């Protein structure tokens, strides 16, 4: 009888340990998925407000510079080199305050593909004006904290950002709604407003990056976040992002601005 009791206790203990391990694994897996979604949101925040079109059914159609800014400097990016910021040529072994991260073109492209799909491409060739279009700032770098001015080492094919002060005149505020999940389809929604600091310390608040849609003004930076939060529901456009689950990661497949505030068709009466 005593022996059977010990066996039963042993079985119960073993089952409890297995259940506990499964729970821990499920929690770890759920956290990984959350992290991947958080990474996707951060990458999207780098560029979405500055995309030139209001809708993309194919994210390969976004400018190449935007594709680079989507991933440049993110935590999931592994550096190919560290360049001393005195000459941007001398390579160093570890990251420090006197160098910058550099990436190979393939590193950039492969990370972009991991977010936008394997069919995505980037044209890294020089154009007829002897410029590299993928380096030319078009707005998409403004909200990426890791980008000031992108540059390119043609000999070693390193892409890096010069170490310069970031312009803090403008600041983008983003408010995410809870994600909607339907099988492998994920929908994200965000609202966003851009502030421009004026010389008198006040702020203009815009619903677009061109300054066409003035959402409001804020007298000072005191409680500015609270003031922006009040404007989100009243004055922000709604940004919609469609994603596809891809194993434990996500692929961003489409983008659209749903604008019921500023792009309402105007009817003229005679």
Secondary structure by P-SEA (a helix, b strand, c coil): caaaaaaaaaaaaaaaaaaaaaaaaaaaaaaaaaaaaaaaaaaaaacccccccccccccccccaaaaaacccccccccccccccccccccccccccccbbbbbcaaaaaaaaaaccccccccccccccccccccccccccccccccccbbbbccccbbbbbccccccccbbbbbbbccccccccbbbbbbcbbbbbbccccbbbbbccccccccccccccccaaaaaaaaaccccbbbbbbbbbbcccccccccccccccccccbbbbcc
